[in-house]
Amino acid sequence: MKTTSALAYVGHNANGDRSENDFYATPSLATQELLRKEAFNGSLWECACGNGAISKVLINNGYDVYSSDLINRGYGKQLDFLQSDKKVDNIITNPPFNLSTEFTLHALKLARKKIIMLNKLSFLEGIKRNKEIFSQNKLKNIYVFSKRLNFLKQNGKSNGLMAFAWFVFDNNYKGKANLEWI
């Protein structure tokens, strides 16, 4: 494996073309695959909606979705999720990767039911996440993508170098996580 490939795998951006504010629109296939595994009852909040990629798939599948984002990208309400105290049944998002831990911790406080985060598989690593998130035993399901996802960057280029998974937390669950591949 080339050194640059190894660095890209762990999230290093050798080309310096990282999208501003860590915005990478979620491929619709990713959300469709999640919906084959999970159903939702009650309100849904897509709290880092970007251009509406996840929200649109959920809406097309019959869900009522409240969409917001810190940055106005022409979809949803402009709102700082990490400063919000809005309670909802379920939260689903592809958070900015550099704020994944903070988004997950905050979502666990706000959601009454499920919290679904699309993250790099390496999200499983880390002392802070283990201590503050995983030790709560609310991580119910992990759906690992067998095929790498191609995220379209703002410059029109796409890449699929990193492994991703849907992390499904449930505030009404206490136990060990189930692992499946999609």
Backbone as a chain_set.jsonl record, in Angstrom:
{"seq": "MKTTSALAYVGHNANGDRSENDFYATPSLATQELLRKEAFNGSLWECACGNGAISKVLINNGYDVYSSDLINRGYGKQLDFLQSDKKVDNIITNPPFNLSTEFTLHALKLARKKIIMLNKLSFLEGIKRNKEIFSQNKLKNIYVFSKRLNFLKQNGKSNGLMAFAWFVFDNNYKGKANLEWI", "coords": {"N": [[0.849, -1.181, 0.0], [0.574, 2.176, -0.829], [2.085, 4.996, 0.786], [0.586, 7.393, 0.752], [-1.964, 6.374, 0.261], [-2.391, 4.911, 2.585], [-2.424, 6.965, 4.479], [-4.674, 8.401, 3.603], [-6.628, 6.533, 4.142], [-6.939, 6.662, 6.908], [-7.981, 9.145, 7.125], [-6.433, 11.364, 6.55], [-5.704, 14.203, 4.561], [-3.993, 14.474, 1.896], [-3.992, 15.973, -0.428], [-4.964, 18.432, 0.19], [-7.56, 19.224, -0.355], [-9.808, 19.149, 1.21], [-13.243, 19.292, 1.977], [-14.919, 22.326, 2.753], [-15.907, 23.014, 6.081], [-16.231, 20.333, 6.532], [-18.123, 19.146, 4.81], [-19.681, 16.621, 3.196], [-21.757, 15.293, 1.016], [-24.159, 12.784, 1.622], [-24.254, 9.734, -0.045], [-27.19, 8.63, -1.716], [-27.68, 5.9, -1.777], [-26.529, 4.966, 0.603], [-28.314, 5.804, 2.637], [-30.632, 4.5, 1.779], [-29.844, 1.826, 2.113], [-29.626, 1.755, 4.902], [-32.337, 2.059, 5.591], [-33.326, -0.381, 4.841], [-32.696, -1.897, 6.967], [-33.483, -0.587, 9.318], [-36.307, 0.89, 10.936], [-38.327, 3.723, 11.789], [-40.052, 5.24, 14.483], [-42.083, 7.955, 15.281], [-40.901, 11.387, 15.582], [-38.371, 12.683, 13.359], [-35.125, 14.015, 13.093], [-32.859, 15.502, 11.045], [-29.917, 16.665, 11.614], [-27.628, 17.761, 10.521], [-28.013, 18.55, 7.839], [-27.03, 19.48, 5.387], [-27.172, 19.522, 1.939], [-29.556, 18.236, 1.901], [-29.475, 15.52, 1.378], [-29.767, 13.049, 2.953], [-32.226, 13.619, 4.198], [-34.028, 13.882, 2.018], [-34.182, 11.253, 0.996], [-35.309, 9.954, 3.208], [-37.786, 11.318, 3.392], [-38.882, 10.607, 0.908], [-39.421, 8.021, 1.525], [-41.563, 8.112, 3.153], [-41.29, 9.322, 5.658], [-41.59, 11.963, 8.077], [-39.584, 14.658, 8.286], [-37.55, 16.817, 10.139], [-35.289, 19.168, 9.165], [-32.045, 20.526, 9.512], [-29.117, 22.666, 9.599], [-25.912, 23.918, 10.448], [-24.683, 25.519, 8.558], [-25.974, 27.392, 5.88], [-27.073, 25.756, 3.207], [-29.009, 25.857, 1.385], [-31.02, 24.133, 2.059], [-33.268, 23.061, 4.496], [-33.503, 24.34, 7.916], [-31.459, 26.945, 9.233], [-29.389, 26.267, 11.834], [-27.648, 25.776, 14.874], [-26.844, 22.768, 15.856], [-25.386, 21.744, 18.047], [-25.837, 23.635, 19.976], [-28.461, 23.497, 20.485], [-31.512, 22.669, 22.258], [-33.557, 21.117, 21.49], [-35.892, 18.585, 21.744], [-36.485, 15.403, 20.385], [-37.845, 12.419, 18.831], [-36.137, 10.756, 17.24], [-32.809, 11.032, 15.949], [-30.949, 11.496, 13.081], [-28.03, 11.5, 11.129], [-25.237, 12.503, 9.052], [-22.631, 13.409, 10.477], [-20.351, 16.26, 10.723], [-17.141, 15.035, 10.375], [-15.063, 15.795, 12.052], [-16.416, 16.56, 14.286], [-17.804, 14.431, 15.25], [-17.859, 12.981, 17.693], [-18.809, 14.927, 19.517], [-21.314, 15.493, 18.33], [-22.592, 13.001, 18.615], [-22.66, 12.631, 21.426], [-24.247, 14.847, 22.151], [-26.611, 14.302, 20.74], [-27.438, 11.972, 22.037], [-28.41, 13.076, 24.358], [-30.614, 14.505, 23.472], [-32.38, 12.926, 21.916], [-35.203, 10.805, 22.211], [-35.461, 8.219, 21.395], [-33.981, 6.618, 18.872], [-30.605, 7.202, 17.747], [-28.819, 7.869, 14.983], [-25.848, 7.646, 13.355], [-23.759, 8.321, 10.648], [-20.607, 7.256, 10.142], [-16.999, 7.121, 9.963], [-15.503, 3.917, 10.097], [-13.5, 3.821, 11.923], [-14.465, 5.285, 14.005], [-15.088, 3.68, 16.076], [-12.837, 3.509, 17.583], [-10.869, 5.0, 20.204], [-10.235, 6.534, 23.292], [-11.766, 8.519, 24.619], [-14.297, 8.316, 23.313], [-14.911, 5.677, 23.987], [-15.088, 5.833, 26.771], [-17.024, 7.897, 27.208], [-19.157, 7.451, 25.422], [-19.509, 4.73, 24.297], [-19.43, 3.162, 26.607], [-21.897, 3.544, 27.727], [-23.508, 1.63, 26.717], [-25.528, 1.86, 24.794], [-25.273, 1.616, 22.124], [-26.67, -0.059, 19.654], [-26.781, -1.262, 17.051], [-24.438, -1.804, 14.426], [-23.841, -1.087, 11.171], [-21.892, -2.051, 8.741], [-20.47, -0.922, 5.757], [-19.972, -2.97, 3.044], [-18.94, -2.334, 0.6], [-16.96, 0.392, -0.344], [-18.049, 3.728, 0.249], [-18.714, 6.361, -2.025], [-18.149, 9.611, -1.651], [-19.207, 12.671, -2.825], [-17.248, 15.42, -3.374], [-17.156, 19.008, -2.86], [-15.786, 20.049, -4.999], [-16.506, 18.477, -7.067], [-15.22, 16.069, -7.373], [-14.933, 12.604, -6.416], [-14.447, 10.202, -3.791], [-13.515, 7.028, -2.394], [-12.088, 5.905, -0.231], [-12.146, 5.333, 2.494], [-13.469, 3.268, 5.149], [-16.859, 2.955, 6.066], [-19.686, 3.125, 8.323], [-23.036, 2.734, 9.535], [-23.952, 3.841, 12.654], [-26.026, 2.854, 15.101], [-27.611, 4.006, 17.769], [-29.607, 3.529, 20.695], [-31.674, 4.955, 22.947], [-33.315, 3.504, 24.561], [-32.218, 1.087, 24.94], [-30.054, -1.321, 26.369], [-27.137, -2.882, 26.311], [-24.998, -5.114, 24.442], [-23.482, -4.285, 21.286], [-24.756, -5.126, 18.051], [-23.355, -6.454, 15.099], [-23.41, -6.005, 11.658], [-23.211, -6.434, 8.083], [-23.654, -4.376, 5.227]], "CA": [[0.0, 0.0, 0.0], [1.337, 3.418, -0.873], [1.982, 5.8, 1.991], [-0.53, 8.327, 0.618], [-3.197, 5.599, 0.407], [-2.526, 4.588, 4.002], [-2.824, 8.194, 5.166], [-6.052, 8.698, 3.221], [-7.495, 5.572, 4.82], [-7.21, 7.12, 8.266], [-8.61, 10.452, 7.074], [-5.503, 12.433, 6.208], [-5.98, 14.755, 3.244], [-2.697, 14.858, 1.324], [-4.176, 16.92, -1.533], [-5.408, 19.724, 0.701], [-8.849, 19.601, -0.958], [-10.876, 18.778, 2.145], [-14.399, 20.173, 1.825], [-15.098, 23.316, 3.808], [-16.812, 22.621, 7.154], [-16.38, 18.872, 6.509], [-19.373, 18.802, 4.134], [-19.652, 15.572, 2.177], [-23.143, 14.834, 0.867], [-24.321, 11.343, 1.779], [-24.832, 9.055, -1.219], [-28.543, 8.144, -1.41], [-27.586, 4.462, -1.541], [-26.213, 4.74, 2.017], [-29.547, 5.94, 3.417], [-31.527, 3.421, 1.36], [-29.381, 0.597, 2.772], [-30.016, 1.854, 6.308], [-33.785, 1.844, 5.693], [-33.595, -1.821, 4.705], [-32.402, -2.499, 8.27], [-34.074, 0.144, 10.436], [-37.52, 1.693, 10.774], [-38.387, 4.754, 12.816], [-41.351, 5.68, 14.995], [-42.011, 9.292, 15.853], [-40.247, 12.477, 14.863], [-36.993, 12.511, 12.867], [-34.376, 15.255, 12.898], [-31.568, 15.419, 10.356], [-29.366, 17.872, 12.235], [-26.515, 18.278, 9.704], [-28.675, 18.129, 6.595], [-26.317, 19.871, 4.172], [-28.044, 19.792, 0.791], [-30.781, 17.447, 2.048], [-29.284, 14.173, 0.818], [-30.419, 12.052, 3.803], [-33.627, 14.026, 4.398], [-34.831, 13.597, 0.821], [-34.431, 9.806, 0.94], [-36.263, 9.649, 4.275], [-39.089, 11.863, 2.99], [-39.371, 9.754, -0.177], [-39.837, 6.757, 2.126], [-42.741, 8.339, 3.985], [-40.996, 9.897, 6.972], [-41.662, 13.401, 8.282], [-38.225, 14.961, 8.739], [-37.126, 18.181, 10.418], [-33.919, 19.267, 8.654], [-31.328, 21.746, 9.875], [-27.668, 22.633, 9.448], [-25.238, 25.134, 10.893], [-24.382, 26.298, 7.359], [-27.089, 27.433, 4.928], [-26.747, 25.175, 1.901], [-30.226, 25.887, 0.585], [-31.967, 23.099, 2.468], [-33.484, 23.011, 5.941], [-33.385, 25.543, 8.731], [-30.1, 27.202, 9.716], [-29.44, 26.071, 13.283], [-26.477, 25.135, 15.466], [-27.3, 21.581, 16.575], [-24.686, 21.575, 19.316], [-26.357, 24.62, 20.925], [-29.909, 23.314, 20.572], [-32.072, 21.801, 23.292], [-34.762, 20.559, 20.871], [-36.109, 17.154, 21.992], [-37.173, 14.682, 19.313], [-37.802, 10.971, 19.012], [-34.975, 10.166, 16.566], [-31.869, 11.911, 15.268], [-30.148, 10.791, 12.078], [-27.182, 12.446, 10.403], [-23.846, 12.284, 8.675], [-22.075, 14.599, 11.131], [-18.989, 16.63, 10.337], [-16.317, 14.005, 11.003], [-14.254, 16.363, 13.133], [-17.297, 16.798, 15.429], [-18.628, 13.225, 15.426], [-18.018, 12.661, 19.112], [-19.678, 15.937, 20.108], [-22.667, 15.292, 17.794], [-23.171, 11.797, 19.21], [-22.95, 12.911, 22.836], [-25.379, 15.771, 22.237], [-27.801, 13.591, 20.255], [-27.869, 11.058, 23.095], [-29.154, 13.877, 25.334], [-31.819, 15.088, 22.888], [-33.286, 11.954, 21.301], [-35.894, 9.889, 23.112], [-35.367, 6.853, 20.87], [-32.769, 6.258, 18.141], [-29.611, 8.153, 17.264], [-28.145, 7.173, 13.896], [-24.729, 8.438, 12.866], [-22.909, 7.754, 9.614], [-19.254, 7.605, 10.534], [-15.902, 6.242, 9.582], [-15.435, 2.746, 10.958], [-12.542, 4.139, 12.987], [-15.202, 5.914, 15.105], [-15.084, 2.7, 17.168], [-11.61, 3.679, 18.348], [-10.723, 6.234, 20.97], [-10.465, 6.445, 24.733], [-12.878, 9.396, 25.003], [-15.565, 7.73, 22.847], [-15.176, 4.48, 24.785], [-15.47, 6.251, 28.127], [-18.207, 8.759, 27.266], [-20.244, 7.028, 24.546], [-19.729, 3.288, 24.192], [-19.648, 2.579, 27.934], [-23.316, 3.66, 28.055], [-24.145, 0.422, 26.178], [-26.702, 2.23, 24.004], [-24.992, 1.296, 20.727], [-27.433, -1.292, 19.405], [-26.415, -1.866, 15.777], [-23.426, -1.212, 13.556], [-24.0, -1.608, 9.815], [-20.664, -1.743, 8.019], [-20.598, -1.007, 4.301], [-19.042, -3.916, 2.423], [-18.32, -1.589, -0.494], [-16.642, 1.763, 0.069], [-18.95, 4.777, -0.225], [-18.097, 7.47, -2.752], [-18.699, 10.906, -1.273], [-18.899, 13.71, -3.8], [-16.728, 16.64, -2.769], [-17.667, 20.242, -3.439], [-15.095, 20.308, -6.255], [-17.031, 17.543, -8.059], [-14.492, 14.8, -7.338], [-15.405, 11.687, -5.388], [-13.459, 9.238, -3.318], [-14.056, 5.924, -1.629], [-10.918, 5.293, 0.381], [-12.345, 5.004, 3.898], [-14.561, 2.363, 5.511], [-17.926, 3.638, 6.793], [-20.759, 2.326, 8.908], [-24.105, 3.407, 10.273], [-23.934, 3.528, 14.079], [-27.397, 3.033, 15.585], [-27.756, 4.032, 19.22], [-31.006, 3.533, 21.108], [-31.74, 5.36, 24.347], [-34.129, 2.525, 25.279], [-31.492, -0.182, 24.832], [-28.895, -1.483, 27.241], [-26.538, -4.161, 25.98], [-23.882, -5.144, 23.498], [-23.818, -3.914, 19.915], [-24.818, -6.139, 16.991], [-22.575, -6.061, 13.943], [-23.865, -6.567, 10.397], [-22.658, -5.804, 6.89], [-24.615, -4.011, 4.187]], "C": [[0.887, 1.235, 0.0], [1.12, 4.197, 0.418], [0.8, 6.754, 1.904], [-1.862, 7.598, 0.754], [-3.448, 5.268, 1.869], [-2.979, 5.819, 4.789], [-4.26, 8.562, 4.846], [-7.026, 7.785, 3.94], [-7.854, 6.031, 6.226], [-7.735, 8.557, 8.3], [-7.703, 11.616, 6.762], [-5.781, 12.914, 4.783], [-4.686, 15.313, 2.655], [-2.822, 15.908, 0.239], [-4.602, 18.301, -1.064], [-6.739, 20.174, 0.115], [-10.022, 19.156, -0.089], [-12.016, 19.791, 1.999], [-14.542, 21.084, 3.038], [-16.165, 22.852, 4.789], [-17.116, 21.127, 7.144], [-17.698, 18.439, 5.865], [-19.129, 17.808, 3.004], [-21.062, 15.004, 2.104], [-23.203, 13.312, 0.895], [-24.901, 10.738, 0.514], [-26.198, 8.461, -0.85], [-28.555, 6.645, -1.125], [-27.329, 4.15, -0.069], [-27.473, 4.803, 2.878], [-30.544, 4.849, 3.048], [-31.147, 2.099, 2.024], [-29.742, 0.602, 4.258], [-31.494, 1.528, 6.475], [-34.184, 0.391, 5.457], [-33.421, -2.536, 6.044], [-33.17, -1.872, 9.43], [-35.341, 0.873, 10.02], [-37.574, 2.66, 11.959], [-39.83, 5.047, 13.186], [-41.162, 7.051, 15.601], [-41.234, 10.259, 14.979], [-38.805, 12.146, 14.507], [-36.361, 13.881, 12.667], [-33.064, 14.915, 12.208], [-30.867, 16.719, 10.679], [-28.117, 18.424, 11.557], [-26.883, 17.973, 8.261], [-27.952, 18.524, 5.319], [-27.271, 20.233, 3.053], [-29.307, 18.923, 0.803], [-30.668, 15.999, 1.594], [-29.98, 13.09, 1.645], [-31.901, 12.36, 3.941], [-34.504, 13.653, 3.218], [-35.145, 12.108, 0.699], [-35.447, 9.41, 2.005], [-37.668, 10.115, 3.914], [-39.694, 11.011, 1.885], [-39.824, 8.38, 0.31], [-40.921, 6.949, 3.177], [-42.498, 8.933, 5.359], [-41.143, 11.411, 6.953], [-40.347, 13.811, 8.95], [-38.056, 16.458, 8.966], [-35.651, 18.246, 10.046], [-33.296, 20.593, 9.046], [-29.835, 21.539, 9.65], [-27.111, 23.957, 9.953], [-25.0, 26.09, 9.731], [-25.595, 26.251, 6.425], [-26.613, 26.93, 3.567], [-27.996, 25.065, 1.032], [-31.233, 24.818, 0.943], [-32.064, 23.113, 3.993], [-33.305, 24.361, 6.611], [-31.936, 25.708, 9.181], [-30.137, 27.212, 11.239], [-28.168, 25.37, 13.746], [-26.954, 23.985, 16.35], [-26.66, 21.48, 17.956], [-25.113, 22.583, 20.378], [-27.853, 24.444, 21.167], [-30.299, 22.436, 21.757], [-33.376, 21.152, 22.81], [-34.833, 19.051, 21.102], [-36.909, 16.562, 20.841], [-37.102, 13.191, 19.611], [-36.506, 10.379, 18.476], [-34.116, 11.238, 15.921], [-31.048, 11.048, 14.319], [-29.318, 11.804, 11.324], [-25.863, 11.824, 9.969], [-23.129, 13.506, 9.246], [-20.743, 15.003, 10.515], [-18.041, 15.688, 11.09], [-15.486, 14.538, 12.156], [-15.081, 16.681, 14.378], [-18.172, 15.579, 15.746], [-18.875, 12.885, 16.886], [-18.99, 13.631, 19.765], [-21.128, 15.77, 19.632], [-23.337, 14.091, 18.457], [-23.545, 12.035, 20.668], [-24.171, 13.813, 22.982], [-26.676, 15.09, 21.792], [-28.328, 12.616, 21.3], [-28.66, 11.788, 24.18], [-30.516, 14.321, 24.796], [-32.837, 14.071, 22.365], [-33.906, 11.045, 22.358], [-35.724, 8.434, 22.677], [-34.01, 6.636, 20.206], [-31.905, 7.459, 17.764], [-28.802, 7.4, 16.219], [-27.096, 8.1, 13.313], [-23.991, 7.666, 11.777], [-21.493, 8.221, 9.919], [-18.245, 6.664, 9.921], [-15.886, 5.078, 10.573], [-14.483, 2.982, 12.127], [-13.193, 4.908, 14.142], [-15.24, 4.977, 16.318], [-13.87, 2.848, 18.078], [-11.685, 4.94, 19.203], [-11.109, 6.079, 22.428], [-11.67, 7.277, 25.147], [-14.214, 8.801, 24.56], [-15.91, 6.479, 23.659], [-15.729, 4.868, 26.156], [-16.822, 6.975, 28.158], [-19.395, 8.26, 26.448], [-20.499, 5.527, 24.648], [-19.974, 2.62, 25.535], [-21.103, 2.698, 28.393], [-24.112, 2.436, 27.595], [-25.462, 0.713, 25.462], [-26.482, 2.003, 22.508], [-25.613, -0.067, 20.446], [-26.974, -2.01, 18.146], [-25.327, -1.075, 15.08], [-23.595, -1.887, 12.203], [-22.808, -1.144, 8.98], [-20.904, -1.905, 6.526], [-19.53, -1.943, 3.752], [-18.267, -3.239, 1.295], [-18.088, -0.158, -0.003], [-17.626, 2.756, -0.548], [-18.151, 5.853, -0.943], [-18.824, 8.759, -2.382], [-18.25, 11.934, -2.286], [-18.448, 14.961, -3.061], [-17.314, 17.865, -3.471], [-16.99, 20.556, -4.771], [-15.526, 19.335, -7.361], [-16.319, 16.209, -8.111], [-15.086, 13.912, -6.254], [-14.274, 10.765, -4.974], [-14.142, 8.15, -2.512], [-12.94, 5.173, -0.938], [-11.152, 4.808, 1.804], [-13.533, 4.065, 4.087], [-15.567, 3.133, 6.372], [-18.936, 2.654, 7.335], [-21.83, 3.262, 9.455], [-23.993, 2.918, 11.713], [-25.316, 3.867, 14.626], [-27.404, 2.891, 17.104], [-29.243, 4.049, 19.536], [-31.038, 3.846, 22.595], [-32.58, 4.418, 25.191], [-33.499, 1.139, 25.256], [-30.33, -0.174, 25.81], [-28.316, -2.852, 26.939], [-25.367, -4.004, 25.033], [-24.369, -4.821, 22.094], [-23.838, -5.15, 19.007], [-24.069, -5.594, 15.795], [-23.088, -6.78, 12.717], [-23.202, -5.82, 9.25], [-23.776, -5.503, 5.91], [-23.851, -3.695, 2.908]], "O": [[1.851, 1.31, 0.762], [0.08, 4.062, 1.063], [0.075, 6.916, 2.886], [-2.805, 8.157, 1.312], [-4.583, 5.337, 2.34], [-3.83, 5.712, 5.672], [-4.995, 8.994, 5.734], [-8.123, 8.205, 4.308], [-8.976, 5.803, 6.68], [-7.914, 9.126, 9.376], [-8.164, 12.757, 6.713], [-6.064, 12.104, 3.9], [-4.331, 16.469, 2.883], [-1.879, 16.661, -0.005], [-4.599, 19.247, -1.852], [-7.027, 21.371, 0.086], [-11.095, 18.828, -0.597], [-11.78, 20.996, 1.91], [-14.32, 20.679, 4.18], [-17.212, 22.352, 4.378], [-18.136, 20.696, 7.681], [-18.324, 17.48, 6.316], [-18.472, 18.109, 2.008], [-21.509, 14.315, 3.021], [-22.39, 12.639, 0.262], [-25.946, 11.189, 0.044], [-26.343, 7.855, 0.212], [-29.355, 6.174, -0.317], [-27.859, 3.169, 0.452], [-27.677, 3.956, 3.748], [-31.232, 4.325, 3.923], [-32.018, 1.339, 2.447], [-30.12, -0.432, 4.809], [-31.868, 0.802, 7.396], [-35.281, -0.017, 5.841], [-33.932, -3.639, 6.238], [-33.474, -2.548, 10.413], [-35.442, 1.401, 8.913], [-36.944, 2.435, 12.993], [-40.713, 5.096, 12.33], [-40.208, 7.291, 16.341], [-40.95, 9.992, 13.811], [-38.11, 11.437, 15.236], [-36.992, 14.794, 12.134], [-32.26, 14.138, 12.723], [-31.174, 17.759, 10.096], [-27.597, 19.457, 11.979], [-26.179, 17.25, 7.557], [-28.23, 17.958, 4.261], [-28.086, 21.144, 3.196], [-30.042, 18.885, -0.184], [-31.686, 15.323, 1.443], [-30.719, 12.283, 1.082], [-32.738, 11.467, 3.815], [-35.614, 13.156, 3.406], [-36.263, 11.742, 0.336], [-36.349, 8.616, 1.736], [-38.635, 9.379, 4.111], [-40.89, 10.72, 1.914], [-40.525, 7.662, -0.403], [-41.171, 6.061, 3.992], [-43.433, 9.033, 6.153], [-40.86, 12.063, 5.948], [-40.04, 13.358, 10.053], [-38.377, 17.267, 8.095], [-34.848, 17.464, 10.555], [-33.922, 21.647, 8.933], [-29.353, 20.413, 9.529], [-27.778, 24.99, 9.885], [-25.099, 27.307, 9.884], [-26.173, 25.185, 6.21], [-25.848, 27.6, 2.873], [-28.041, 24.291, 0.076], [-32.201, 24.61, 0.212], [-31.049, 23.17, 4.687], [-33.001, 25.369, 5.973], [-31.261, 24.723, 9.478], [-30.811, 28.036, 11.858], [-27.674, 24.467, 13.071], [-27.416, 24.211, 17.468], [-27.341, 21.16, 18.93], [-24.793, 22.413, 21.555], [-28.443, 25.167, 21.97], [-29.531, 21.582, 22.201], [-34.191, 20.699, 23.614], [-33.928, 18.32, 20.699], [-37.889, 17.149, 20.383], [-36.396, 12.757, 20.521], [-35.847, 9.596, 19.159], [-34.629, 12.233, 15.408], [-30.521, 10.005, 14.705], [-29.825, 12.85, 10.919], [-25.448, 10.772, 10.456], [-23.029, 14.532, 8.573], [-20.082, 14.194, 9.864], [-18.133, 15.564, 12.311], [-15.232, 13.825, 13.126], [-14.52, 17.034, 15.416], [-19.178, 15.705, 16.445], [-19.994, 12.538, 17.263], [-19.895, 13.212, 20.487], [-22.06, 15.89, 20.427], [-24.511, 14.154, 18.82], [-24.642, 11.671, 21.092], [-25.027, 13.574, 23.834], [-27.723, 15.288, 22.409], [-29.541, 12.452, 21.434], [-29.493, 11.179, 24.851], [-31.462, 14.494, 25.564], [-34.038, 14.342, 22.375], [-33.23, 10.579, 23.275], [-35.83, 7.522, 23.497], [-33.0, 6.485, 20.894], [-32.396, 8.557, 17.503], [-28.164, 6.396, 16.536], [-27.405, 9.193, 12.839], [-23.642, 6.5, 11.96], [-21.213, 9.419, 9.951], [-18.571, 5.581, 9.434], [-16.216, 5.247, 11.747], [-14.653, 2.401, 13.199], [-12.541, 5.158, 15.156], [-15.404, 5.429, 17.451], [-13.875, 2.367, 19.212], [-12.486, 5.836, 18.935], [-12.175, 5.557, 22.752], [-12.504, 6.819, 25.928], [-15.166, 8.779, 25.34], [-17.076, 6.251, 23.981], [-16.712, 4.298, 26.629], [-17.659, 6.704, 29.019], [-20.534, 8.613, 26.751], [-21.586, 5.105, 25.041], [-20.665, 1.603, 25.595], [-21.505, 2.027, 29.344], [-25.247, 2.228, 28.026], [-26.396, -0.087, 25.515], [-27.406, 2.179, 21.713], [-25.142, -1.093, 20.937], [-26.794, -3.227, 18.158], [-25.295, 0.154, 15.133], [-23.503, -3.11, 12.095], [-22.734, 0.015, 8.57], [-21.473, -2.904, 6.084], [-18.336, -1.735, 3.968], [-17.094, -3.533, 1.065], [-18.937, 0.419, 0.676], [-17.989, 2.64, -1.718], [-17.05, 6.21, -0.524], [-19.977, 8.964, -2.76], [-17.06, 12.059, -2.575], [-19.175, 15.495, -2.224], [-17.898, 17.754, -4.549], [-17.568, 21.264, -5.595], [-14.978, 19.364, -8.463], [-16.76, 15.301, -8.816], [-15.671, 14.404, -5.29], [-13.293, 10.574, -5.693], [-15.245, 8.352, -2.004], [-12.849, 3.95, -1.04], [-10.415, 3.943, 2.278], [-14.476, 4.065, 3.295], [-15.186, 3.865, 7.285], [-19.037, 1.515, 6.88], [-21.565, 4.417, 9.789], [-23.944, 1.713, 11.959], [-25.728, 5.027, 14.615], [-27.225, 1.8, 17.645], [-30.047, 4.529, 18.736], [-30.496, 3.097, 23.408], [-32.565, 4.517, 26.418], [-34.168, 0.139, 25.519], [-29.704, 0.86, 26.043], [-28.923, -3.872, 27.267], [-24.823, -2.915, 24.851], [-25.53, -5.058, 21.759], [-23.052, -6.082, 19.175], [-24.139, -4.399, 15.507], [-23.197, -8.006, 12.709], [-22.694, -4.712, 9.426], [-24.726, -6.274, 5.777], [-24.461, -3.36, 1.892]]}, "num_chains": 1, "name": "protein.A"}
